[in-house]
Amino acid sequence: MRTLSLAAILALLLGGCAPAIQGYSIRESRGAETRRMAEVLDPLLVALDLPSLRTITAASRCKFGFAVVRTSKVNVWSTPATESPCVYFSLFVTEGALAAPTDELMAMIAHELGHIMLRHTPQSSGQASYSNDEWRAIQRQELEADRFAVALLKRLRASTRIASCEAVGRFLRRGVADWYGQSISARMDDAVIERAESAEAACTSIEVALPVAVTPVSLAPAADGAVAADIERSF
């Protein structure tokens, strides 16, 4: 549920192995999966004044990336914009996340959009080795992305029945426990509880709103953006 470093994915690809995230292989999406993702993602993009999936054609210079991670466990990752090929951002969604309730899947994607729109620093997956200061910095980013997701889903509630800010707390309590299972550390367990309680409080607050600085925002990649991995697939 973190924004991944694109370099980490490239290293897996260039190392001669099949594309993978945390040991799970990555595949192209199938028709029904792509349609489900489009149903969830497009309202979020429109609410953020970003290009709608309906406007992306084969001739469009920039695309959105999407690939499926082969596991029934629930998780979602993202990578930021790249220049060549021109990709606004990419999402890597597990088969388990795609099978989750629609409002929870939308909440997960809204959280990842929070990381991207707030320009959070991508982190590696080796959380066990983080110092206390690094851990607190990561937790701040997670809380910010959760709050962003809650505000975005609140904005959408009037226009789509899918959106539910309550789903942020639900996916945190269910999805993170599902991902880590019995191996979840006490530090991670405490972090998830803090995030879920913070999201639930934000959901009931009338003061939570999207940051003005990212509404709207351009996701056009910088000219020196990293080269995208072949696992990216446009809608």
Backbone as CSV, one residue per row, in Angstrom:
resi,resn,N_x,N_y,N_z,CA_x,CA_y,CA_z,C_x,C_y,C_z
1,MET,0.801,-1.192,0.000,0.000,0.000,0.000,0.850,1.264,0.000
2,ARG,2.098,1.103,-0.413,3.018,2.217,-0.542,3.247,2.520,-2.007
3,THR,3.652,3.740,-2.263,4.142,4.076,-3.583,5.500,3.411,-3.761
4,LEU,5.650,2.611,-4.815,6.884,1.874,-5.031,7.897,2.693,-5.796
5,SER,9.155,2.435,-5.556,10.215,3.008,-6.368,10.238,2.291,-7.704
6,LEU,10.119,3.044,-8.804,10.139,2.428,-10.121,11.449,1.696,-10.353
7,ALA,12.522,2.212,-9.781,13.823,1.575,-9.946,13.816,0.157,-9.393
8,ALA,13.062,-0.073,-8.315,13.009,-1.409,-7.733,12.354,-2.387,-8.695
9,ILE,11.291,-1.937,-9.396,10.622,-2.805,-10.360,11.524,-3.043,-11.557
10,LEU,12.218,-1.988,-12.015,13.148,-2.143,-13.123,14.244,-3.142,-12.786
11,ALA,14.704,-3.127,-11.549,15.767,-4.046,-11.152,15.294,-5.485,-11.262
12,LEU,14.041,-5.716,-10.918,13.500,-7.059,-11.033,13.426,-7.487,-12.488
13,LEU,13.032,-6.558,-13.349,12.901,-6.886,-14.766,14.258,-7.115,-15.410
14,LEU,15.202,-6.232,-15.096,16.497,-6.314,-15.738,17.361,-7.425,-15.170
15,GLY,16.949,-8.004,-14.050,17.722,-9.077,-13.452,17.489,-10.412,-14.095
16,GLY,16.685,-10.462,-15.138,16.456,-11.702,-15.857,15.297,-12.515,-15.319
17,CYS,14.597,-11.968,-14.312,13.461,-12.680,-13.737,12.167,-12.160,-14.355
18,ALA,11.094,-12.922,-14.167,9.782,-12.450,-14.602,9.396,-11.257,-13.738
19,PRO,8.643,-10.296,-14.296,8.217,-9.150,-13.502,7.518,-9.606,-12.226
20,ALA,7.876,-8.993,-11.105,7.298,-9.405,-9.831,7.330,-8.252,-8.849
21,ILE,6.426,-8.286,-7.879,6.417,-7.366,-6.751,6.359,-8.216,-5.498
22,GLN,7.349,-8.051,-4.633,7.429,-8.773,-3.368,7.194,-10.273,-3.558
23,GLY,7.759,-10.807,-4.631,7.699,-12.239,-4.868,6.503,-12.716,-5.660
24,TYR,5.554,-11.843,-5.952,4.364,-12.214,-6.711,4.509,-11.729,-8.153
25,SER,4.240,-12.608,-9.104,4.405,-12.241,-10.508,3.326,-11.265,-10.947
26,ILE,3.634,-10.528,-12.012,2.741,-9.503,-12.545,2.309,-9.926,-13.947
27,ARG,1.053,-9.699,-14.256,0.531,-10.034,-15.582,-0.304,-8.884,-16.114
28,GLU,-0.600,-8.943,-17.404,-1.505,-7.963,-18.000,-2.921,-8.195,-17.489
29,SER,-3.693,-7.138,-17.459,-5.073,-7.266,-17.017,-5.926,-7.918,-18.103
30,ARG,-6.980,-8.581,-17.670,-7.961,-9.145,-18.590,-9.102,-8.159,-18.767
31,GLY,-9.946,-8.429,-19.753,-10.999,-7.474,-20.107,-11.871,-7.056,-18.945
32,ALA,-12.377,-8.030,-18.176,-13.265,-7.717,-17.060,-12.529,-6.943,-15.972
33,GLU,-11.255,-7.263,-15.766,-10.455,-6.561,-14.755,-10.210,-5.114,-15.155
34,THR,-9.920,-4.899,-16.434,-9.696,-3.545,-16.915,-10.969,-2.710,-16.801
35,ARG,-12.108,-3.318,-17.132,-13.384,-2.595,-17.021,-13.695,-2.266,-15.563
36,ARG,-13.414,-3.199,-14.665,-13.663,-2.941,-13.244,-12.773,-1.810,-12.736
37,MET,-11.517,-1.825,-13.121,-10.613,-0.769,-12.700,-11.057,0.580,-13.270
38,ALA,-11.487,0.588,-14.535,-11.946,1.831,-15.153,-13.171,2.381,-14.422
39,GLU,-14.079,1.490,-14.009,-15.278,1.910,-13.289,-14.915,2.607,-11.980
40,VAL,-13.862,2.134,-11.330,-13.448,2.690,-10.044,-12.564,3.925,-10.222
41,LEU,-11.639,3.865,-11.177,-10.646,4.924,-11.329,-11.195,6.179,-11.993
42,ASP,-12.033,6.034,-13.005,-12.447,7.199,-13.793,-13.137,8.275,-12.954
43,PRO,-14.078,7.925,-12.055,-14.688,8.989,-11.243,-13.673,9.724,-10.369
44,LEU,-12.639,9.011,-9.906,-11.602,9.653,-9.099,-10.812,10.658,-9.927
45,LEU,-10.480,10.282,-11.158,-9.741,11.178,-12.048,-10.561,12.425,-12.353
46,VAL,-11.823,12.238,-12.663,-12.699,13.374,-12.991,-12.818,14.314,-11.797
47,ALA,-12.938,13.748,-10.594,-13.066,14.574,-9.389,-11.817,15.400,-9.128
48,LEU,-10.672,14.939,-9.645,-9.411,15.653,-9.473,-9.058,16.521,-10.676
49,ASP,-10.010,16.663,-11.618,-9.770,17.459,-12.827,-8.593,16.928,-13.631
50,LEU,-8.430,15.618,-13.629,-7.397,14.950,-14.414,-8.024,14.365,-15.676
51,PRO,-7.211,13.969,-16.662,-7.777,13.394,-17.887,-8.651,12.176,-17.585
52,SER,-9.843,12.161,-18.134,-10.733,11.023,-17.977,-10.242,9.872,-18.842
53,LEU,-10.502,8.652,-18.391,-10.144,7.490,-19.206,-10.851,7.529,-20.549
54,ARG,-12.000,8.185,-20.612,-12.751,8.278,-21.871,-12.012,9.122,-22.898
55,THR,-11.099,9.966,-22.428,-10.366,10.835,-23.358,-9.052,10.217,-23.814
56,ILE,-8.665,9.095,-23.220,-7.411,8.439,-23.580,-7.665,7.503,-24.756
57,THR,-7.009,7.745,-25.862,-7.168,6.911,-27.045,-5.822,6.316,-27.436
58,ALA,-5.847,5.469,-28.455,-4.603,4.860,-28.929,-3.623,5.925,-29.420
59,ALA,-4.164,7.046,-29.886,-3.311,8.108,-30.414,-2.834,9.077,-29.332
60,SER,-3.344,8.958,-28.101,-2.963,9.867,-27.034,-1.498,9.682,-26.669
61,ARG,-0.819,10.793,-26.418,0.606,10.708,-26.102,0.829,10.014,-24.764
62,CYS,0.039,10.370,-23.755,0.216,9.803,-22.413,-0.901,8.819,-22.071
63,LYS,-0.546,7.831,-21.286,-1.496,6.795,-20.879,-1.474,6.645,-19.364
64,PHE,-2.408,5.837,-18.859,-2.383,5.369,-17.481,-1.939,3.911,-17.499
65,GLY,-1.092,3.522,-16.564,-0.611,2.152,-16.513,-1.432,1.310,-15.546
66,PHE,-1.603,0.038,-15.867,-2.347,-0.874,-14.992,-1.880,-2.297,-15.240
67,ALA,-1.534,-3.005,-14.180,-1.171,-4.416,-14.269,-1.690,-5.125,-13.027
68,VAL,-1.820,-6.448,-13.130,-2.391,-7.264,-12.057,-1.294,-8.104,-11.413
69,VAL,-1.295,-8.142,-10.086,-0.327,-8.932,-9.328,-0.996,-10.239,-8.931
70,ARG,-0.335,-11.353,-9.217,-0.934,-12.675,-9.033,-0.888,-13.132,-7.572
71,THR,-1.849,-12.709,-6.796,-2.040,-13.211,-5.443,-3.450,-12.869,-4.989
72,SER,-4.022,-13.757,-4.165,-5.364,-13.497,-3.629,-5.315,-12.540,-2.448
73,LYS,-4.104,-12.209,-1.971,-3.979,-11.233,-0.896,-4.313,-9.840,-1.418
74,VAL,-4.765,-8.977,-0.507,-5.223,-7.641,-0.889,-4.084,-6.633,-0.764
75,ASN,-3.752,-5.975,-1.878,-2.756,-4.906,-1.844,-2.781,-4.145,-3.162
76,VAL,-2.308,-2.912,-3.128,-2.215,-2.048,-4.305,-0.924,-1.246,-4.197
77,TRP,-0.225,-1.085,-5.326,0.968,-0.245,-5.382,0.811,0.746,-6.537
78,SER,1.673,1.763,-6.520,1.646,2.730,-7.613,3.065,3.162,-7.945
79,THR,3.245,3.639,-9.175,4.489,4.287,-9.578,4.130,5.630,-10.194
80,PRO,4.972,6.632,-10.010,4.663,7.979,-10.516,4.862,8.091,-12.026
81,ALA,4.664,9.290,-12.526,4.720,9.558,-13.967,6.099,9.279,-14.545
82,THR,6.122,8.864,-15.813,7.365,8.670,-16.550,7.242,9.361,-17.902
83,GLU,8.389,9.674,-18.492,8.420,10.423,-19.744,8.411,9.524,-20.964
84,SER,9.150,8.396,-20.920,9.277,7.545,-22.102,9.154,6.077,-21.714
85,PRO,7.988,5.449,-21.956,6.792,6.041,-22.562,6.116,7.010,-21.599
86,CYS,5.284,7.878,-22.147,4.605,8.882,-21.338,3.448,8.226,-20.584
87,VAL,3.610,8.082,-19.275,2.610,7.452,-18.423,2.311,8.398,-17.263
88,TYR,1.042,8.737,-17.055,0.675,9.633,-15.961,1.053,9.019,-14.622
89,PHE,0.698,7.763,-14.444,1.098,6.953,-13.299,0.682,5.524,-13.607
90,SER,1.185,4.573,-12.816,0.802,3.176,-13.009,0.310,2.584,-11.695
91,LEU,-0.669,1.693,-11.799,-1.221,1.003,-10.641,-0.996,-0.494,-10.799
92,PHE,-0.581,-1.133,-9.719,-0.388,-2.580,-9.681,-1.319,-3.118,-8.605
93,VAL,-2.326,-3.862,-9.019,-3.427,-4.260,-8.142,-3.457,-5.778,-8.045
94,THR,-3.514,-6.312,-6.835,-3.557,-7.762,-6.689,-4.918,-8.308,-7.110
95,GLU,-4.928,-9.581,-7.440,-6.191,-10.243,-7.761,-7.143,-10.171,-6.571
96,GLY,-6.583,-10.239,-5.358,-7.419,-10.128,-4.166,-8.067,-8.764,-4.032
97,ALA,-7.323,-7.711,-4.364,-7.886,-6.357,-4.294,-8.987,-6.179,-5.333
98,LEU,-8.794,-6.741,-6.518,-9.813,-6.642,-7.560,-11.099,-7.370,-7.168
99,ALA,-10.977,-8.355,-6.273,-12.153,-9.111,-5.812,-12.781,-8.485,-4.569
100,ALA,-12.183,-7.426,-4.040,-12.698,-6.767,-2.840,-13.985,-6.012,-3.155
101,PRO,-14.774,-5.665,-2.135,-15.954,-4.822,-2.377,-15.559,-3.563,-3.146
102,THR,-16.422,-3.120,-4.038,-16.087,-2.022,-4.935,-15.722,-0.753,-4.187
103,ASP,-16.443,-0.448,-3.091,-16.121,0.780,-2.366,-14.745,0.692,-1.718
104,GLU,-14.323,-0.510,-1.305,-12.999,-0.665,-0.714,-11.916,-0.574,-1.787
105,LEU,-12.170,-1.141,-2.961,-11.208,-1.019,-4.061,-11.036,0.445,-4.435
106,MET,-12.120,1.200,-4.500,-12.025,2.625,-4.810,-11.245,3.354,-3.722
107,ALA,-11.443,2.965,-2.470,-10.719,3.598,-1.378,-9.221,3.317,-1.482
108,MET,-8.850,2.092,-1.850,-7.434,1.753,-2.025,-6.809,2.589,-3.138
109,ILE,-7.525,2.711,-4.249,-7.001,3.490,-5.373,-6.915,4.973,-5.001
110,ALA,-7.907,5.469,-4.263,-7.875,6.868,-3.816,-6.663,7.111,-2.917
111,HIS,-6.331,6.142,-2.086,-5.141,6.250,-1.228,-3.869,6.346,-2.070
112,GLU,-3.766,5.493,-3.108,-2.582,5.545,-3.971,-2.509,6.870,-4.727
113,LEU,-3.652,7.384,-5.159,-3.663,8.699,-5.806,-3.175,9.770,-4.834
114,GLY,-3.475,9.588,-3.554,-2.970,10.515,-2.554,-1.453,10.552,-2.544
115,HIS,-0.817,9.365,-2.561,0.650,9.320,-2.611,1.178,10.049,-3.851
116,ILE,0.533,9.799,-4.987,1.009,10.375,-6.247,0.797,11.887,-6.272
117,MET,-0.401,12.333,-5.919,-0.730,13.745,-6.008,0.019,14.582,-4.972
118,LEU,0.332,13.978,-3.834,1.064,14.691,-2.791,2.574,14.581,-2.965
119,ARG,2.978,13.952,-4.068,4.403,13.847,-4.406,5.213,13.166,-3.303
120,HIS,4.653,12.111,-2.734,5.360,11.398,-1.683,6.587,10.684,-2.239
121,THR,7.587,10.564,-1.404,8.819,9.904,-1.800,8.614,8.401,-1.832
122,PRO,8.844,7.739,-2.974,8.694,6.280,-3.032,9.636,5.601,-2.041
123,GLN,9.140,4.495,-1.453,9.926,3.747,-0.487,10.103,2.317,-0.950
124,SER,11.144,1.679,-0.507,11.344,0.261,-0.796,10.442,-0.556,0.115
125,SER,10.412,-1.867,-0.102,9.520,-2.738,0.673,10.172,-3.253,1.945
126,GLY,11.432,-2.928,2.205,12.127,-3.483,3.354,11.842,-2.739,4.640
127,GLN,10.579,-2.750,5.074,10.173,-1.936,6.206,10.799,-2.389,7.519
128,ALA,11.187,-3.641,7.609,11.749,-4.146,8.857,13.064,-3.450,9.203
129,SER,13.754,-2.937,8.185,15.064,-2.329,8.407,14.995,-0.822,8.641
130,TYR,13.816,-0.226,8.634,13.704,1.213,8.794,14.017,1.625,10.233
131,SER,14.705,2.751,10.360,14.932,3.326,11.685,13.616,3.919,12.188
132,ASN,13.600,4.296,13.474,12.381,4.883,14.032,12.015,6.185,13.319
133,ASP,13.026,7.006,12.991,12.753,8.271,12.285,12.202,8.000,10.889
134,GLU,12.780,7.022,10.182,12.286,6.671,8.850,10.862,6.130,8.941
135,TRP,10.612,5.330,9.954,9.275,4.765,10.128,8.246,5.856,10.365
136,ARG,8.583,6.821,11.211,7.647,7.912,11.484,7.393,8.748,10.234
137,ALA,8.414,8.939,9.394,8.242,9.688,8.149,7.306,8.951,7.204
138,ILE,7.466,7.633,7.126,6.588,6.827,6.276,5.156,6.871,6.803
139,GLN,5.003,6.764,8.124,3.669,6.799,8.710,2.987,8.131,8.431
140,ARG,3.750,9.238,8.473,3.164,10.541,8.146,2.627,10.553,6.719
141,GLN,3.380,9.977,5.785,2.922,9.923,4.400,1.672,9.061,4.272
142,GLU,1.644,7.938,4.983,0.468,7.069,4.917,-0.770,7.775,5.467
143,LEU,-0.603,8.476,6.574,-1.727,9.211,7.153,-2.206,10.314,6.213
144,GLU,-1.259,10.992,5.555,-1.621,12.033,4.593,-2.382,11.441,3.404
145,ALA,-1.917,10.290,2.910,-2.596,9.660,1.772,-3.982,9.162,2.173
146,ASP,-4.118,8.663,3.394,-5.439,8.240,3.886,-6.386,9.430,3.964
147,ARG,-5.902,10.536,4.496,-6.738,11.739,4.639,-7.123,12.271,3.258
148,PHE,-6.177,12.230,2.321,-6.471,12.629,0.949,-7.584,11.748,0.382
149,ALA,-7.479,10.428,0.590,-8.492,9.500,0.077,-9.860,9.796,0.671
150,VAL,-9.904,10.041,1.974,-11.183,10.358,2.623,-11.795,11.615,2.004
151,ALA,-10.995,12.669,1.838,-11.500,13.918,1.269,-11.982,13.720,-0.162
152,LEU,-11.241,12.930,-0.939,-11.624,12.687,-2.327,-12.926,11.897,-2.401
153,LEU,-13.065,10.890,-1.560,-14.290,10.078,-1.563,-15.483,10.887,-1.066
154,LYS,-15.250,11.790,-0.139,-16.335,12.680,0.298,-16.815,13.543,-0.867
155,ARG,-15.882,14.046,-1.651,-16.245,14.867,-2.805,-17.098,14.077,-3.790
156,LEU,-16.831,12.779,-3.886,-17.500,11.945,-4.884,-18.855,11.412,-4.434
157,ARG,-19.133,11.458,-3.139,-20.342,10.790,-2.645,-21.612,11.298,-3.305
158,ALA,-21.628,12.568,-3.697,-22.838,13.131,-4.304,-23.047,12.662,-5.730
159,SER,-21.978,12.175,-6.385,-22.086,11.835,-7.803,-22.020,10.337,-8.095
160,THR,-21.583,9.526,-7.144,-21.524,8.090,-7.386,-21.779,7.325,-6.094
161,ARG,-22.551,6.255,-6.205,-22.862,5.446,-5.029,-21.686,4.570,-4.618
162,ILE,-20.678,4.464,-5.474,-19.526,3.610,-5.158,-18.697,4.222,-4.033
163,ALA,-18.551,5.544,-4.053,-17.646,6.221,-3.129,-18.136,6.114,-1.690
164,SER,-17.205,5.805,-0.779,-17.528,5.701,0.640,-16.275,5.994,1.441
165,CYS,-16.269,7.123,2.175,-15.079,7.427,2.976,-14.933,6.435,4.124
166,GLU,-16.040,5.793,4.535,-15.956,4.765,5.568,-15.133,3.566,5.109
167,ALA,-15.048,3.376,3.774,-14.322,2.229,3.237,-12.824,2.329,3.464
168,VAL,-12.299,3.534,3.709,-10.861,3.672,3.957,-10.477,2.914,5.221
169,GLY,-11.208,3.144,6.301,-10.932,2.417,7.539,-11.136,0.925,7.393
170,ARG,-12.167,0.535,6.635,-12.442,-0.894,6.455,-11.321,-1.588,5.694
171,PHE,-10.845,-0.968,4.604,-9.804,-1.651,3.831,-8.493,-1.696,4.615
172,LEU,-8.246,-0.691,5.458,-7.035,-0.723,6.270,-7.084,-1.866,7.277
173,ARG,-8.183,-2.008,7.961,-8.293,-3.045,8.990,-8.290,-4.440,8.377
174,ARG,-8.915,-4.597,7.220,-9.010,-5.922,6.602,-7.826,-6.206,5.685
175,GLY,-7.479,-5.235,4.843,-6.467,-5.482,3.825,-5.074,-5.660,4.384
176,VAL,-4.671,-4.813,5.330,-3.325,-4.922,5.874,-3.173,-6.203,6.673
177,ALA,-4.191,-6.554,7.456,-4.143,-7.813,8.204,-4.063,-9.003,7.257
178,ASP,-4.789,-8.934,6.147,-4.760,-10.012,5.158,-3.370,-10.120,4.531
179,TRP,-2.728,-8.980,4.251,-1.434,-8.998,3.582,-0.345,-9.591,4.471
180,TYR,-0.316,-9.167,5.727,0.757,-9.600,6.620,0.428,-10.894,7.371
181,GLY,-0.850,-11.162,7.595,-1.231,-12.380,8.306,-0.640,-12.422,9.709
182,GLN,-0.238,-13.609,10.145,0.308,-13.790,11.487,1.689,-13.169,11.644
183,SER,2.326,-12.825,10.523,3.684,-12.280,10.582,3.708,-10.770,10.806
184,ILE,2.540,-10.139,10.951,2.506,-8.695,11.128,3.235,-8.310,12.419
185,SER,4.086,-7.312,12.338,4.855,-6.871,13.499,3.999,-5.992,14.395
186,ALA,4.405,-5.874,15.645,3.674,-5.012,16.575,3.698,-3.567,16.093
187,ARG,4.819,-3.156,15.509,4.939,-1.787,15.002,3.964,-1.545,13.863
188,MET,3.870,-2.507,12.944,2.937,-2.352,11.834,1.495,-2.416,12.324
189,ASP,1.204,-3.297,13.269,-0.147,-3.414,13.809,-0.578,-2.097,14.438
190,ASP,0.302,-1.495,15.226,-0.019,-0.201,15.845,-0.218,0.885,14.788
191,ALA,0.617,0.846,13.741,0.521,1.853,12.680,-0.815,1.753,11.956
192,VAL,-1.262,0.533,11.690,-2.530,0.336,10.985,-3.702,0.803,11.843
193,ILE,-3.658,0.497,13.130,-4.727,0.944,14.025,-4.798,2.472,14.039
194,GLU,-3.617,3.117,14.125,-3.589,4.588,14.104,-4.169,5.120,12.798
195,ARG,-3.796,4.517,11.676,-4.285,4.981,10.383,-5.800,4.786,10.266
196,ALA,-6.292,3.623,10.681,-7.728,3.347,10.571,-8.527,4.311,11.440
197,GLU,-8.079,4.538,12.660,-8.791,5.450,13.551,-8.742,6.873,13.027
198,SER,-7.600,7.284,12.458,-7.478,8.622,11.884,-8.408,8.786,10.686
199,ALA,-8.477,7.768,9.822,-9.348,7.835,8.648,-10.813,7.892,9.052
200,GLU,-11.177,7.115,10.059,-12.569,7.109,10.511,-12.953,8.456,11.124
201,ALA,-12.019,9.069,11.858,-12.293,10.396,12.416,-12.418,11.437,11.307
202,ALA,-11.546,11.348,10.288,-11.610,12.288,9.166,-12.909,12.142,8.395
203,CYS,-13.403,10.925,8.322,-14.645,10.657,7.579,-15.835,11.359,8.222
204,THR,-15.813,11.484,9.545,-16.938,12.123,10.245,-16.740,13.622,10.421
205,SER,-15.555,14.125,10.086,-15.257,15.548,10.269,-15.728,16.373,9.076
206,ILE,-16.294,17.536,9.346,-16.733,18.415,8.260,-15.578,19.296,7.774
207,GLU,-14.434,19.220,8.442,-13.311,20.095,8.115,-12.326,19.467,7.129
208,VAL,-12.499,18.195,6.819,-11.551,17.514,5.940,-11.865,17.856,4.493
209,ALA,-10.867,18.355,3.767,-11.037,18.720,2.363,-9.733,18.474,1.626
210,LEU,-9.816,18.366,0.305,-8.613,18.166,-0.491,-7.714,19.394,-0.419
211,PRO,-6.406,19.194,-0.360,-5.495,20.345,-0.362,-5.648,21.157,-1.646
212,VAL,-5.730,22.448,-1.515,-5.900,23.310,-2.683,-4.735,23.136,-3.649
213,ALA,-3.558,22.881,-3.136,-2.353,22.813,-3.961,-2.392,21.699,-4.991
214,VAL,-3.250,20.715,-4.794,-3.301,19.616,-5.756,-4.659,19.524,-6.442
215,THR,-5.413,20.600,-6.426,-6.739,20.581,-7.038,-6.948,21.815,-7.910
216,PRO,-6.785,21.757,-9.230,-6.293,20.582,-9.967,-4.766,20.560,-10.004
217,VAL,-4.209,19.495,-10.556,-2.767,19.368,-10.671,-2.441,18.657,-11.964
218,SER,-1.323,18.994,-12.561,-0.893,18.305,-13.779,0.016,17.149,-13.411
219,LEU,-0.227,15.991,-13.973,0.624,14.829,-13.735,1.593,14.609,-14.882
220,ALA,1.695,15.576,-15.779,2.626,15.410,-16.894,4.028,15.170,-16.353
221,PRO,4.692,14.100,-16.787,6.007,13.776,-16.240,7.059,14.789,-16.649
222,ALA,8.084,14.909,-15.822,9.191,15.803,-16.132,10.010,15.239,-17.277
223,ALA,10.725,16.109,-17.935,11.509,15.686,-19.100,12.563,14.670,-18.739
224,ASP,13.020,14.679,-17.477,14.052,13.733,-17.069,13.478,12.548,-16.318
225,GLY,12.194,12.258,-16.548,11.545,11.141,-15.871,12.202,9.817,-16.195
226,ALA,12.084,8.876,-15.269,12.713,7.567,-15.460,12.021,6.793,-16.555
227,VAL,12.746,5.891,-17.183,12.171,5.040,-18.224,11.223,4.049,-17.577
228,ALA,10.046,3.886,-18.152,9.038,3.008,-17.573,9.347,1.558,-17.828
229,ALA,8.899,0.706,-16.933,9.081,-0.737,-17.103,8.045,-1.276,-18.077
230,ASP,8.359,-2.405,-18.691,7.458,-2.995,-19.678,6.192,-3.542,-19.058
231,ILE,6.139,-3.636,-17.735,4.950,-4.194,-17.100,3.790,-3.208,-17.110
232,GLU,4.019,-1.958,-17.441,2.941,-0.992,-17.477,2.019,-1.264,-18.664
233,ARG,0.740,-1.117,-18.410,-0.249,-1.373,-19.472,-1.305,-0.302,-19.385
234,SER,-1.624,0.330,-20.497,-2.593,1.425,-20.476,-4.009,0.877,-20.539
235,PHE,-4.945,1.684,-19.993,-6.356,1.313,-20.084,-6.824,1.384,-21.519
